[in-house]
């Protein structure tokens, strides 16, 4: 079988499509699918021997939804690392096939203020139950749940579109490979065909990567857990008073620090000025004032 220039041009036209556009191969695939669907529909709608019609069954796909969970807990600052470690232990006991730790942060502020964050992935069927266990673990450390949020993204259409594109690219790759397997045609034609196969294979790898990523998001739900210190109802009339007393120490420390800084800057100049005054008074003439003005003889003080 010889690859004609027209065939090469058709191959390049098939492989020149972008990720978001439909190619001629997609159209061919759709036509074949339509023809097959028409034949199936005709077979399903054909009358039975008894003259009755058999109704066709349309398959219904299950929605592919990627869920994300957010939990917020408030507990004493000293208990945040303990509760966070308890959650990590709960996740590690289930193994990487059920729960995975992605990121963990813990920052302790001044006084009773501290925050923490834990980012994990949990198998979607067990995510809700795992969230309840997180709240139960926090109760043991005197904490409480203050916020909960659940969000979902429907990836059904993207997954179906990617699967259809992957099937069409695989079909096109098989056809091009069959053309190359004959090894008939000029060198230039074979080189162009090899480039077309390489491009199609790259699109296949990219589509598989997208498909795996989306399926992973559906299979594992992301879960972000936030920790913060402080007790509920800490505001009100007494809050400014508590904050004022709490700021006395820091205010006094800033004042003393400012005084020390001012003294360290001005002390050398004070010493220099004092030395200058002493030298001026020590070596000035008796017939002149401190500023150099002459004094009358009668006004000269007697020692």
C-alpha positions as CSV (number, residue, x, y, z in Angstrom):
1,X,0.0,0.0,0.0
2,X,1.5,3.4,-1.0
3,X,0.8,6.6,0.9
4,X,-0.1,9.3,-1.6
5,X,0.5,13.0,-1.1
6,X,-3.2,13.4,-0.7
7,X,-3.3,10.8,2.0
8,X,-0.4,12.6,3.9
9,X,-2.3,15.9,3.6
10,X,-5.4,14.2,5.1
11,X,-3.3,12.8,7.9
12,X,-1.8,16.2,8.8
13,X,-5.3,17.8,8.7
14,X,-6.5,15.2,11.1
15,X,-3.7,15.8,13.6
16,X,-3.6,19.6,13.4
17,X,-6.5,20.1,15.8
18,X,-6.3,21.8,19.1
19,X,-7.4,20.3,22.4
20,X,-10.7,22.3,22.4
21,X,-11.7,21.9,18.8
22,X,-13.2,18.9,16.9
23,X,-11.2,17.2,14.2
24,X,-12.1,15.3,11.1
25,X,-11.4,12.1,12.9
26,X,-13.9,13.1,15.6
27,X,-16.4,13.7,12.8
28,X,-15.7,10.3,11.3
29,X,-15.9,8.7,14.7
30,X,-19.2,10.5,15.4
31,X,-20.6,9.4,12.0
32,X,-19.6,5.8,12.7
33,X,-21.1,6.0,16.2
34,X,-24.3,7.5,14.7
35,X,-24.5,4.8,12.1
36,X,-24.0,2.1,14.7
37,X,-26.5,3.8,17.0
38,X,-29.0,3.9,14.2
39,X,-28.5,0.2,13.4
40,X,-28.9,-0.6,17.1
41,X,-32.0,1.5,17.3
42,X,-33.4,-0.2,14.3
43,X,-32.7,-3.6,15.8
44,X,-34.1,-2.6,19.2
45,X,-37.2,-1.1,17.6
46,X,-37.8,-4.1,15.2
47,X,-41.0,-5.9,15.9
48,X,-40.9,-9.2,17.7
49,X,-42.4,-12.4,16.4
50,X,-45.6,-11.6,18.3
51,X,-45.9,-8.2,16.6
52,X,-44.9,-6.2,19.7
53,X,-42.2,-3.5,19.8
54,X,-39.1,-3.8,22.0
55,X,-38.3,-0.5,23.8
56,X,-34.6,0.5,23.7
57,X,-32.9,1.2,27.0
58,X,-30.8,4.4,27.2
59,X,-27.8,4.1,29.6
60,X,-27.7,6.8,32.3
61,X,-24.2,7.8,33.5
62,X,-23.6,8.4,37.2
63,X,-22.6,12.0,38.0
64,X,-18.9,12.4,38.6
65,X,-18.7,15.0,41.4
66,X,-15.5,16.1,43.1
67,X,-16.2,17.2,46.7
68,X,-14.2,19.5,48.9
69,X,-14.7,19.9,52.7
70,X,-13.7,22.6,55.1
71,X,-13.8,22.4,58.9
72,X,-13.0,25.0,61.5
73,X,-12.3,24.2,65.2
74,X,-11.7,26.5,68.1
75,X,-9.8,25.3,71.1
76,X,-7.2,26.5,73.6
77,X,-3.8,27.5,72.1
78,X,-1.9,24.8,74.1
79,X,-4.2,22.1,72.8
80,X,-4.0,22.9,69.1
81,X,-0.8,20.8,68.4
82,X,-2.3,17.9,70.3
83,X,-5.6,18.0,68.4
84,X,-3.8,18.4,65.1
85,X,-1.6,15.4,65.9
86,X,-4.7,13.4,66.8
87,X,-6.2,14.1,63.4
88,X,-2.9,13.1,61.7
89,X,-3.0,9.8,63.6
90,X,-6.6,9.2,62.5
91,X,-5.6,9.7,58.9
92,X,-2.4,7.6,59.0
93,X,-4.2,4.6,60.6
94,X,-6.4,4.3,57.5
95,X,-3.5,4.0,55.2
96,X,-2.6,5.9,51.9
97,X,-5.4,4.2,50.0
98,X,-8.0,5.9,52.3
99,X,-6.4,9.0,53.7
100,X,-3.4,11.1,52.6
101,X,-1.7,14.0,54.3
102,X,-0.9,16.8,51.9
103,X,0.2,19.8,54.1
104,X,0.3,20.7,57.8
105,X,1.0,24.1,59.4
106,X,1.1,25.2,63.0
107,X,2.0,28.7,64.3
108,X,1.9,29.9,67.9
109,X,1.4,33.6,68.5
110,X,2.0,35.7,71.6
111,X,-0.1,34.8,74.7
112,X,-3.1,32.7,74.1
113,X,-3.3,33.2,70.3
114,X,-2.4,30.3,68.0
115,X,-3.5,28.9,64.6
116,X,-3.0,25.7,62.7
117,X,-4.0,24.1,59.4
118,X,-4.2,20.5,58.1
119,X,-4.8,19.7,54.4
120,X,-5.6,16.0,53.6
121,X,-7.3,13.9,51.0
122,X,-9.9,11.2,52.0
123,X,-11.6,8.5,49.9
124,X,-14.9,10.0,48.8
125,X,-17.2,7.3,50.3
126,X,-15.7,7.8,53.8
127,X,-15.3,11.6,53.8
128,X,-18.5,12.4,55.7
129,X,-17.8,9.8,58.4
130,X,-14.2,11.0,58.7
131,X,-15.4,14.5,59.3
132,X,-17.5,13.4,62.2
133,X,-14.5,11.6,63.7
134,X,-12.5,14.8,63.5
135,X,-15.1,16.7,65.6
136,X,-15.1,13.9,68.2
137,X,-11.3,14.0,68.5
138,X,-11.4,17.8,69.1
139,X,-14.0,17.4,71.9
140,X,-11.4,15.5,73.9
141,X,-9.1,18.5,74.0
142,X,-11.8,21.0,75.0
143,X,-12.5,22.3,71.5
144,X,-15.6,22.8,69.5
145,X,-16.5,23.0,65.8
146,X,-17.3,26.5,64.6
147,X,-17.6,26.2,60.9
148,X,-18.4,23.6,58.2
149,X,-18.5,23.9,54.4
150,X,-19.0,21.4,51.6
151,X,-18.6,22.2,47.9
152,X,-18.8,20.0,44.8
153,X,-17.8,20.3,41.2
154,X,-19.5,18.2,38.6
155,X,-16.8,16.7,36.3
156,X,-19.2,14.4,34.4
157,X,-19.1,16.4,31.1
158,X,-15.4,16.9,31.1
159,X,-14.7,13.2,31.8
160,X,-17.1,12.1,29.1
161,X,-15.6,14.5,26.6
162,X,-12.1,13.5,27.4
163,X,-13.0,9.8,27.1
164,X,-14.5,10.4,23.7
165,X,-11.5,12.3,22.5
166,X,-9.2,9.6,23.8
167,X,-11.0,6.9,21.9
168,X,-10.9,8.9,18.7
169,X,-7.2,9.7,19.1
170,X,-6.4,6.0,19.7
171,X,-8.4,5.0,16.6
172,X,-6.5,7.6,14.5
173,X,-3.2,6.4,16.0
174,X,-4.0,2.8,15.0
175,X,-4.8,3.8,11.5
176,X,-1.6,5.8,11.1
177,X,0.4,3.0,12.5
178,X,-1.1,0.6,10.0
179,X,-0.1,2.9,7.2
180,X,3.5,3.1,8.5
181,X,3.6,-0.7,9.0
182,X,3.4,-1.2,5.2
183,X,6.6,0.9,4.7
184,X,5.5,2.0,1.2
185,X,5.9,5.4,-0.1
186,X,8.7,8.0,-0.4
187,X,11.0,9.0,2.5
188,X,9.3,12.4,2.8
189,X,5.9,10.8,3.1
190,X,7.0,8.3,5.7
191,X,8.7,11.1,7.7
192,X,5.4,13.1,7.7
193,X,3.5,10.0,8.7
194,X,5.8,9.4,11.6
195,X,5.4,13.0,12.8
196,X,1.7,12.6,12.6
197,X,1.8,9.5,14.7
198,X,4.0,11.2,17.3
199,X,1.7,14.1,17.6
200,X,-1.4,11.9,18.0
201,X,0.4,9.8,20.7
202,X,1.2,13.0,22.6
203,X,-2.4,14.0,22.5
204,X,-3.3,10.5,23.8
205,X,-0.9,10.8,26.7
206,X,-2.2,14.3,27.6
207,X,-5.8,13.1,27.4
208,X,-5.0,10.1,29.7
209,X,-3.3,12.5,32.1
210,X,-6.3,14.8,32.3
211,X,-8.6,11.8,32.7
212,X,-6.6,10.3,35.6
213,X,-6.5,13.7,37.3
214,X,-10.2,14.2,37.1
215,X,-11.0,10.6,38.2
216,X,-8.6,11.1,41.1
217,X,-10.5,14.3,42.2
218,X,-13.7,12.3,42.2
219,X,-12.3,9.3,44.0
220,X,-10.6,11.4,46.8
221,X,-12.2,14.4,48.4
222,X,-10.0,17.3,49.6
223,X,-10.4,18.3,53.2
224,X,-9.0,21.5,54.8
225,X,-9.0,21.7,58.6
226,X,-8.4,25.0,60.3
227,X,-7.6,25.5,64.0
228,X,-7.7,28.7,66.0
229,X,-7.5,29.6,69.7
230,X,-9.8,31.8,71.8
231,X,-13.1,31.1,73.6
232,X,-16.5,31.9,72.2
233,X,-18.1,35.1,73.4
234,X,-14.8,36.8,74.1
235,X,-16.2,40.2,73.1
236,X,-18.6,42.5,74.9
237,X,-18.1,45.1,77.6
238,X,-15.1,43.6,79.3
239,X,-13.1,42.9,76.1
240,X,-11.5,46.4,75.9
241,X,-10.6,46.3,79.6
242,X,-8.9,42.9,79.2
243,X,-7.1,44.1,76.1
244,X,-5.9,47.3,78.0
245,X,-4.6,45.3,80.9
246,X,-3.0,42.8,78.5
247,X,-1.2,45.7,76.7
248,X,0.3,47.3,79.8
249,X,3.4,45.1,79.8
250,X,4.0,45.7,76.1
251,X,3.4,49.4,76.4
252,X,5.8,49.7,79.3
253,X,8.4,47.7,77.4
254,X,8.1,50.0,74.4
255,X,8.4,53.1,76.5
256,X,11.6,51.8,78.3
257,X,13.0,50.7,74.9
258,X,12.4,54.2,73.4
259,X,14.0,55.9,76.4
260,X,17.1,53.6,76.1
261,X,17.3,54.4,72.4
262,X,17.0,58.1,72.9
263,X,19.7,58.0,75.6
264,X,22.1,56.0,73.5
265,X,21.7,58.5,70.7
266,X,22.0,61.7,72.8
267,X,24.6,60.7,75.4
268,X,27.7,61.1,73.2
269,X,26.5,64.6,72.2
270,X,25.8,65.5,75.9
271,X,29.3,64.5,76.9
272,X,30.9,66.5,74.0
273,X,28.9,69.6,74.9
274,X,29.7,69.2,78.6
275,X,33.4,68.9,77.8
276,X,33.3,72.0,75.6
277,X,31.7,74.0,78.4
278,X,34.3,72.9,80.9
279,X,37.2,73.7,78.6
280,X,35.7,77.1,77.8
281,X,35.2,78.1,81.4
282,X,38.6,76.7,82.3
283,X,40.7,78.6,79.8
284,X,38.7,81.7,79.0
285,X,40.2,85.1,79.8
286,X,39.2,86.9,83.0
287,X,38.5,90.1,81.0
288,X,35.8,88.4,78.8
289,X,32.6,86.7,79.4
290,X,31.8,83.1,78.6
291,X,30.7,84.1,75.1
292,X,33.8,86.3,74.5
293,X,32.5,89.7,75.3
294,X,35.0,92.1,77.0
295,X,34.3,93.0,80.6
296,X,35.2,96.4,82.2
297,X,38.0,96.4,84.8
298,X,35.7,97.4,87.6
299,X,33.3,94.6,86.8
300,X,36.0,91.9,87.1
301,X,35.2,89.9,90.2
302,X,37.9,89.5,92.8
303,X,39.0,86.0,93.7
